[in-house]
Amino acid sequence: MPLLLLLLTWLSLHAADTDAERFDLLRWGLRTWDTWGWADVDARFGDEWPGRIPAQLVGHALYYFTRPGDLVFDPMAGGGVVPDVCLALGRRCWAFDLDDRPETRPEIEPHVWESGNLIWPVNGKAKPDLIFFDPPYFDKKDAEYADGSISRLSRADYLQFFADFCALAREHTKPSTRLAFLNADWRDFQGTAALDEKPQQNIDVVHYAAILEAAGWERTHIIDAPLSSERFSAGVVKQMQGSRILGVVRRTLIVARRRA
C-alpha cells in the first residue's frame, strides 16, 4: 500500500485529471481492440496473491465500462488489485474477501460467500455501476487459497455457485449496471493429449456465458485476455509439444448488462 500511496501522490502532482492522462503516466498503453494482453502484472497494484491479475486489465475495464466517480463492487478482492486501481483512476470501490486483513488491507471487508446461502454484503440504497468479478478458478491453486474458497467445490457445485451469485447480483443492481466476469476455460490438459481430453469434464467460457444469460444478464462484450506463455519453461513446452498437449493461456472477460 505505501507504494500505491506514492503513486497516487505522483499522479496528483502531475495533474492527471482524465483517465487518458493517467493511463499515459502509468505507462499502460491504452488498448483499442478486444484483445488485452500483457507480459506481466503491474507490481505497483495489489499484493502477492494466487492468480493475481494485471492492474492494466482492471484499468481497461474501468476505462471502457465506468466513468470517474462510479461505484465498483469487487466480491472477491483477493490481493486488492481492483480497489487499488479504483483509487488510481478515481472510482469508488466496495471490496470484500474471505481473508480478513485489517492491518494491511482495511479497505477490503471480510465476507464469506457461503455456497447455497449467498448473502449480499451491502445494505442501503446505493447500487454499483460495475461488478468486477474475478473468482478463484476451479480446482486450480486451491491449496493456496484460504479455507472456504469456491475453488475446492465440485464441478457441479462450482457452476451452481455462479448461477446463484449472478441471480443475486441482478437483484441488487440497477438497469445500467455492468458485470465484468473474468475467468478461463478449465480443461484437465496436463498430461493428456488434446485428442484424449474428456470434454464433459471441462468448464468452458460458454458455460459461464450460459449461466449469465439464464440469470438475466445480457452479454455486450467478450474480450480475450491472454496470459504470458513465458510462465512455461522451454522444457515444459517441449514436453507438451511432444505429447500433443494443448494448454490454456487465455483468460476471457465477459461483460454483460442487466437484461430488461
C-alpha positions as a Markdown table, in Angstrom:
| # | Residue | x | y | z |
|---|---|---|---|---|
| 1 | Met | 0.0 | 0.0 | 0.0 |
| 2 | Pro | 2.8 | 2.6 | 0.7 |
| 3 | Leu | 3.9 | 2.2 | -2.9 |
| 4 | Leu | 0.4 | 2.9 | -4.1 |
| 5 | Leu | 0.1 | 6.0 | -2.0 |
| 6 | Leu | 3.3 | 7.3 | -3.5 |
| 7 | Leu | 1.9 | 6.6 | -6.9 |
| 8 | Leu | -1.3 | 8.4 | -6.1 |
| 9 | Thr | 0.7 | 11.4 | -4.9 |
| 10 | Trp | 2.7 | 11.4 | -8.1 |
| 11 | Leu | -0.5 | 11.3 | -10.2 |
| 12 | Ser | -1.9 | 14.2 | -8.3 |
| 13 | Leu | 1.3 | 16.3 | -8.7 |
| 14 | His | 1.2 | 15.7 | -12.4 |
| 15 | Ala | -2.3 | 16.9 | -12.6 |
| 16 | Ala | -3.5 | 13.7 | -14.2 |
| 17 | Asp | -7.2 | 14.7 | -14.3 |
| 18 | Thr | -8.5 | 12.4 | -17.0 |
| 19 | Asp | -8.4 | 8.6 | -17.5 |
| 20 | Ala | -6.3 | 9.0 | -20.6 |
| 21 | Glu | -3.7 | 11.2 | -18.8 |
| 22 | Arg | -3.5 | 8.7 | -16.0 |
| 23 | Phe | -3.0 | 5.8 | -18.5 |
| 24 | Asp | -0.2 | 7.8 | -20.1 |
| 25 | Leu | 1.5 | 8.5 | -16.7 |
| 26 | Leu | 1.1 | 4.8 | -15.7 |
| 27 | Arg | 2.7 | 3.8 | -19.0 |
| 28 | Trp | -0.1 | 1.2 | -19.5 |
| 29 | Gly | -0.8 | 1.9 | -23.2 |
| 30 | Leu | -4.4 | 2.1 | -24.0 |
| 31 | Arg | -5.7 | -1.0 | -25.9 |
| 32 | Thr | -8.2 | 0.0 | -28.6 |
| 33 | Trp | -9.3 | -3.6 | -29.6 |
| 34 | Asp | -10.8 | -6.5 | -27.8 |
| 35 | Thr | -7.6 | -8.4 | -27.0 |
| 36 | Trp | -5.9 | -7.3 | -23.8 |
| 37 | Gly | -2.6 | -8.9 | -23.3 |
| 38 | Trp | 0.3 | -8.0 | -21.0 |
| 39 | Ala | 3.6 | -9.8 | -20.4 |
| 40 | Asp | 3.2 | -9.4 | -16.6 |
| 41 | Val | 1.3 | -7.8 | -13.8 |
| 42 | Asp | 1.9 | -4.3 | -12.6 |
| 43 | Ala | 3.6 | -4.8 | -9.2 |
| 44 | Arg | 2.5 | -1.3 | -8.0 |
| 45 | Phe | -1.0 | -2.6 | -7.6 |
| 46 | Gly | -2.2 | -5.4 | -5.3 |
| 47 | Asp | -0.4 | -7.9 | -3.1 |
| 48 | Glu | 1.4 | -11.1 | -4.0 |
| 49 | Trp | -1.6 | -13.4 | -4.4 |
| 50 | Pro | -2.6 | -16.7 | -6.1 |
| 51 | Gly | -3.9 | -15.8 | -9.6 |
| 52 | Arg | -3.0 | -12.2 | -9.3 |
| 53 | Ile | -4.4 | -10.3 | -12.3 |
| 54 | Pro | -2.8 | -7.4 | -14.2 |
| 55 | Ala | -3.9 | -4.0 | -13.0 |
| 56 | Gln | -3.8 | -3.0 | -16.6 |
| 57 | Leu | -6.7 | -5.3 | -17.3 |
| 58 | Val | -8.8 | -3.8 | -14.5 |
| 59 | Gly | -7.8 | -0.3 | -15.6 |
| 60 | His | -9.1 | -1.0 | -19.1 |
| 61 | Ala | -12.4 | -2.4 | -17.8 |
| 62 | Leu | -12.8 | 0.7 | -15.7 |
| 63 | Tyr | -11.9 | 2.9 | -18.7 |
| 64 | Tyr | -14.5 | 1.4 | -21.1 |
| 65 | Phe | -17.3 | 0.5 | -18.7 |
| 66 | Thr | -17.3 | 3.1 | -16.0 |
| 67 | Arg | -16.8 | 6.8 | -15.5 |
| 68 | Pro | -14.8 | 8.7 | -12.9 |
| 69 | Gly | -16.7 | 8.7 | -9.6 |
| 70 | Asp | -18.6 | 5.5 | -10.4 |
| 71 | Leu | -19.0 | 2.7 | -7.8 |
| 72 | Val | -17.3 | -0.6 | -8.4 |
| 73 | Phe | -18.2 | -3.8 | -6.5 |
| 74 | Asp | -15.5 | -6.4 | -6.0 |
| 75 | Pro | -17.0 | -9.5 | -4.3 |
| 76 | Met | -13.7 | -11.5 | -4.2 |
| 77 | Ala | -11.0 | -8.9 | -3.9 |
| 78 | Gly | -8.1 | -11.2 | -3.1 |
| 79 | Gly | -4.8 | -9.3 | -3.2 |
| 80 | Gly | -6.6 | -5.9 | -3.8 |
| 81 | Val | -5.8 | -5.1 | -7.4 |
| 82 | Val | -9.3 | -3.9 | -8.1 |
| 83 | Pro | -9.6 | -1.4 | -5.1 |
| 84 | Asp | -6.0 | -0.2 | -5.9 |
| 85 | Val | -6.8 | 0.6 | -9.5 |
| 86 | Cys | -10.1 | 2.2 | -8.5 |
| 87 | Leu | -8.1 | 4.6 | -6.2 |
| 88 | Ala | -5.7 | 5.4 | -9.0 |
| 89 | Leu | -8.5 | 6.1 | -11.5 |
| 90 | Gly | -10.9 | 7.9 | -9.2 |
| 91 | Arg | -13.6 | 5.3 | -8.8 |
| 92 | Arg | -15.2 | 4.3 | -5.5 |
| 93 | Cys | -15.0 | 0.7 | -4.6 |
| 94 | Trp | -16.7 | -1.8 | -2.3 |
| 95 | Ala | -14.3 | -4.7 | -1.8 |
| 96 | Phe | -14.9 | -8.0 | 0.0 |
| 97 | Asp | -12.9 | -11.2 | 0.6 |
| 98 | Leu | -13.0 | -14.2 | 2.9 |
| 99 | Asp | -9.4 | -13.4 | 4.0 |
| 100 | Asp | -9.6 | -10.7 | 6.7 |
| 101 | Arg | -6.5 | -8.5 | 6.8 |
| 102 | Pro | -7.5 | -5.4 | 8.9 |
| 103 | Glu | -3.8 | -4.3 | 9.4 |
| 104 | Thr | -2.7 | -4.4 | 5.8 |
| 105 | Arg | -6.0 | -4.2 | 3.8 |
| 106 | Pro | -8.6 | -2.4 | 5.9 |
| 107 | Glu | -10.5 | -1.3 | 2.8 |
| 108 | Ile | -11.3 | -5.0 | 2.0 |
| 109 | Glu | -14.1 | -6.1 | 4.3 |
| 110 | Pro | -14.4 | -9.7 | 5.4 |
| 111 | His | -17.3 | -11.6 | 3.8 |
| 112 | Val | -17.8 | -15.3 | 3.1 |
| 113 | Trp | -19.9 | -16.3 | 0.1 |
| 114 | Glu | -21.4 | -19.4 | 1.6 |
| 115 | Ser | -22.4 | -21.8 | -1.2 |
| 116 | Gly | -26.1 | -22.4 | -1.0 |
| 117 | Asn | -26.7 | -19.4 | 1.2 |
| 118 | Leu | -25.4 | -16.3 | -0.5 |
| 119 | Ile | -26.0 | -13.0 | 1.3 |
| 120 | Trp | -25.4 | -9.6 | -0.3 |
| 121 | Pro | -22.9 | -7.9 | 2.0 |
| 122 | Val | -24.1 | -4.3 | 1.5 |
| 123 | Asn | -27.2 | -2.7 | 2.9 |
| 124 | Gly | -28.7 | 0.6 | 1.7 |
| 125 | Lys | -29.9 | 2.2 | -1.5 |
| 126 | Ala | -26.5 | 2.6 | -3.2 |
| 127 | Lys | -26.0 | 0.2 | -6.1 |
| 128 | Pro | -22.8 | -0.4 | -8.1 |
| 129 | Asp | -22.2 | 0.8 | -11.6 |
| 130 | Leu | -19.8 | -2.1 | -12.3 |
| 131 | Ile | -19.3 | -5.5 | -10.6 |
| 132 | Phe | -15.8 | -6.8 | -11.3 |
| 133 | Phe | -15.9 | -10.5 | -10.6 |
| 134 | Asp | -12.6 | -12.3 | -10.7 |
| 135 | Pro | -13.2 | -15.6 | -8.8 |
| 136 | Pro | -10.8 | -18.4 | -7.9 |
| 137 | Tyr | -10.6 | -20.8 | -10.8 |
| 138 | Phe | -12.0 | -24.3 | -10.5 |
| 139 | Asp | -9.5 | -26.8 | -9.0 |
| 140 | Lys | -6.5 | -24.5 | -9.7 |
| 141 | Lys | -4.3 | -23.3 | -6.9 |
| 142 | Asp | -6.9 | -24.5 | -4.5 |
| 143 | Ala | -4.2 | -25.4 | -1.9 |
| 144 | Glu | -3.0 | -21.8 | -2.0 |
| 145 | Tyr | -6.4 | -20.2 | -1.2 |
| 146 | Ala | -7.9 | -19.8 | 2.3 |
| 147 | Asp | -10.4 | -22.3 | 3.7 |
| 148 | Gly | -13.8 | -21.8 | 2.2 |
| 149 | Ser | -12.6 | -21.0 | -1.3 |
| 150 | Ile | -15.0 | -22.0 | -4.1 |
| 151 | Ser | -12.0 | -23.4 | -5.9 |
| 152 | Arg | -12.5 | -26.6 | -3.8 |
| 153 | Leu | -16.1 | -27.2 | -4.7 |
| 154 | Ser | -17.1 | -30.0 | -7.0 |
| 155 | Arg | -17.7 | -29.1 | -10.7 |
| 156 | Ala | -21.5 | -29.1 | -10.3 |
| 157 | Asp | -21.4 | -27.0 | -7.1 |
| 158 | Tyr | -18.9 | -24.6 | -8.6 |
| 159 | Leu | -21.2 | -23.9 | -11.5 |
| 160 | Gln | -24.2 | -23.7 | -9.2 |
| 161 | Phe | -22.4 | -21.1 | -7.1 |
| 162 | Phe | -22.1 | -18.8 | -10.2 |
| 163 | Ala | -25.7 | -19.3 | -11.1 |
| 164 | Asp | -26.7 | -18.3 | -7.6 |
| 165 | Phe | -24.3 | -15.3 | -7.5 |
| 166 | Cys | -25.4 | -13.9 | -10.8 |
| 167 | Ala | -29.0 | -14.1 | -9.9 |
| 168 | Leu | -28.4 | -12.4 | -6.5 |
| 169 | Ala | -26.2 | -9.7 | -8.2 |
| 170 | Arg | -29.1 | -8.9 | -10.6 |
| 171 | Glu | -31.4 | -8.3 | -7.6 |
| 172 | His | -29.0 | -5.8 | -6.1 |
| 173 | Thr | -28.1 | -3.7 | -9.1 |
| 174 | Lys | -29.6 | -1.1 | -11.3 |
| 175 | Pro | -30.6 | -1.3 | -15.0 |
| 176 | Ser | -27.3 | 0.5 | -16.1 |
| 177 | Thr | -25.0 | -1.8 | -14.0 |
| 178 | Arg | -22.4 | -3.8 | -15.9 |
| 179 | Leu | -20.9 | -7.1 | -14.8 |
| 180 | Ala | -17.4 | -7.8 | -15.9 |
| 181 | Phe | -16.7 | -11.5 | -15.3 |
| 182 | Leu | -13.1 | -12.8 | -15.7 |
| 183 | Asn | -12.3 | -16.5 | -15.9 |
| 184 | Ala | -10.7 | -19.1 | -18.2 |
| 185 | Asp | -11.5 | -22.4 | -19.8 |
| 186 | Trp | -10.8 | -25.2 | -17.4 |
| 187 | Arg | -9.5 | -28.3 | -19.1 |
| 188 | Asp | -7.6 | -31.2 | -17.5 |
| 189 | Phe | -5.0 | -30.9 | -20.2 |
| 190 | Gln | -1.9 | -31.6 | -18.1 |
| 191 | Gly | -0.5 | -34.9 | -19.1 |
| 192 | Thr | -3.4 | -35.5 | -21.5 |
| 193 | Ala | -3.1 | -35.3 | -25.3 |
| 194 | Ala | -5.7 | -32.9 | -26.9 |
| 195 | Leu | -7.4 | -35.9 | -28.7 |
| 196 | Asp | -7.8 | -37.7 | -25.4 |
| 197 | Glu | -9.3 | -35.0 | -23.3 |
| 198 | Lys | -12.8 | -35.6 | -22.0 |
| 199 | Pro | -14.9 | -32.5 | -22.8 |
| 200 | Gln | -17.8 | -33.4 | -20.4 |
| 201 | Gln | -15.4 | -32.7 | -17.6 |
| 202 | Asn | -14.5 | -29.2 | -18.9 |
| 203 | Ile | -15.7 | -25.8 | -17.7 |
| 204 | Asp | -15.5 | -23.5 | -20.7 |
| 205 | Val | -16.3 | -19.9 | -21.2 |
| 206 | Val | -19.5 | -20.9 | -22.9 |
| 207 | His | -20.7 | -22.4 | -19.6 |
| 208 | Tyr | -20.3 | -19.1 | -17.8 |
| 209 | Ala | -22.0 | -17.2 | -20.7 |
| 210 | Ala | -25.0 | -19.5 | -20.4 |
| 211 | Ile | -25.2 | -19.0 | -16.7 |
| 212 | Leu | -25.1 | -15.2 | -17.1 |
| 213 | Glu | -27.9 | -15.4 | -19.7 |
| 214 | Ala | -30.1 | -17.7 | -17.5 |
| 215 | Ala | -29.6 | -15.3 | -14.6 |
| 216 | Gly | -30.9 | -12.3 | -16.5 |
| 217 | Trp | -27.7 | -10.8 | -17.8 |
| 218 | Glu | -27.2 | -9.8 | -21.5 |
| 219 | Arg | -23.7 | -10.1 | -22.9 |
| 220 | Thr | -22.3 | -7.0 | -24.5 |
| 221 | His | -18.6 | -7.8 | -25.0 |
| 222 | Ile | -16.3 | -10.8 | -24.9 |
| 223 | Ile | -12.7 | -9.8 | -24.6 |
| 224 | Asp | -9.7 | -12.0 | -24.9 |
| 225 | Ala | -7.1 | -11.5 | -22.1 |
| 226 | Pro | -4.2 | -13.9 | -22.7 |
| 227 | Leu | -1.6 | -14.8 | -20.1 |
| 228 | Ser | 2.1 | -14.7 | -21.0 |
| 229 | Ser | 3.3 | -18.0 | -22.2 |
| 230 | Glu | 6.7 | -17.2 | -20.6 |
| 231 | Arg | 5.4 | -18.8 | -17.4 |
| 232 | Phe | 6.2 | -22.2 | -19.0 |
| 233 | Ser | 9.8 | -23.2 | -19.2 |
| 234 | Ala | 11.3 | -24.3 | -22.5 |
| 235 | Gly | 11.5 | -27.9 | -21.2 |
| 236 | Val | 7.8 | -28.0 | -20.3 |
| 237 | Val | 6.8 | -26.6 | -23.7 |
| 238 | Lys | 8.9 | -29.1 | -25.5 |
| 239 | Gln | 7.3 | -32.0 | -23.5 |
| 240 | Met | 3.8 | -30.6 | -24.1 |
| 241 | Gln | 4.5 | -30.4 | -27.8 |
| 242 | Gly | 5.9 | -33.9 | -28.0 |
| 243 | Ser | 2.8 | -35.3 | -26.2 |
| 244 | Arg | 0.4 | -33.2 | -28.3 |
| 245 | Ile | -0.9 | -31.4 | -25.2 |
| 246 | Leu | -2.8 | -28.2 | -25.8 |
| 247 | Gly | -2.6 | -25.8 | -22.9 |
| 248 | Val | -4.6 | -22.9 | -21.7 |
| 249 | Val | -3.1 | -19.4 | -21.6 |
| 250 | Arg | -6.2 | -17.3 | -22.5 |
| 251 | Arg | -8.5 | -15.7 | -20.0 |
| 252 | Thr | -11.8 | -14.2 | -21.1 |
| 253 | Leu | -13.5 | -11.1 | -19.8 |
| 254 | Ile | -17.3 | -11.4 | -20.3 |
| 255 | Val | -19.1 | -8.0 | -19.9 |
| 256 | Ala | -22.8 | -8.0 | -19.5 |
| 257 | Arg | -25.7 | -5.7 | -18.5 |
| 258 | Arg | -28.9 | -6.4 | -16.8 |
| 259 | Arg | -31.5 | -7.7 | -19.3 |
| 260 | Ala | -34.6 | -5.5 | -19.3 |
